[in-house]
Amino acid sequence: MTRSKIRTSGAEGLTLSSTALTIANGLTLTDGNIALASGHGLTFAATSDAGGMASELLDDYEEGTYTPAKNNGGSVSYSFQGGYYIKVGRLCHVYMDITISSASSETGSANITLPFTSQSGTNYCAFCPWIVDTGYTSSTRQAAGFVNGSNNYMYMYRYNTENNSGYAYCNNNTTGRWSGNFTYYTA
């Protein structure tokens, strides 16, 4: 094994071997990025954590746009569709806003697509505040989203503010706007 060392002021500052590069006292980049191979990342294994800890490796960061859509078949027309996300590890934060100008022949309860499939085996409430104006009455309703495990969509619920009758699934074949932000775990 070939090993090289650089000393400054009598202390080792950099050690290079055939399998590793060790830098003492930090690293400063004046330009450029650090590129990590797929499946690798920053490890925080030197820290002491709670008993339920599953990983200390930060191996993903991504931000971008996506096009949210209703996910119930049928015929849907939009006057606006916009979505943004930031994904850090498996945690994904989303802002989405869609306005549906017409919908027909859809089945089931209203659900909206996600940028990534959700973690399996867990259900998440993902919300608010949501602004929903979906033609149920002339008033705007509060809403909530619910993400089931292993799905690439979120069910939409509405709260009936006129008679405080609680949350119910938003039905399909309804025009209007869904707008809000939420956070969920990805697969």
Steps between C-alpha positions, in 0.01 A plus 500: 500500500649831393443778745578870465480765771516876487615680813459867577642664815601158630147347487352258247245682288431253219549125477443315172497122480375259233156482669442836671578868522514641852492874557568644841327818619233540230472552128435824314399509134547832325303385196326186368290226657558174680354211297403181680448162334143367492407333828762696695463819697590682818513278806427625850594168664733667750200638692304325773130463424169360623439125504262507202752655260496322162761694301753778538579533130377804306513366144251709301410861438284620214277793419285556196159531346231247416153510347232403754186344352184325609558126493152354447468438129221666306537828319664794680597843367719741695535875481810479725733225629813579699708310752836547673687266731811475715615150592760451775575134560157333501314809625320687221337842541253595225309811396232443239224704342252377239184649357262258330284657230300186416478138618275211404480121518750476786463223757554483876616771734714790380874445518795700372835364375823531701852554362625174665340178627439507877668274757338158534299391801431845638218749455559873525282800542646765276373850525413829533392754480335388180283735303221317328230655290348206321147602424331326795343834592603858449718492812863394517560188706791384706655178384752236595699241312566140601788297355471119524818294508650388165291739289588776255191707582326672791128475586329836543256568785285808557354648816142618479518850651128572459374241747826376660417143398868398492735373230388297201672385181488754222305344218596509135340665198534833680672811371700739716835555664724304738800688637727422794823353633583180684783269601517119474752213503600345167572135425 
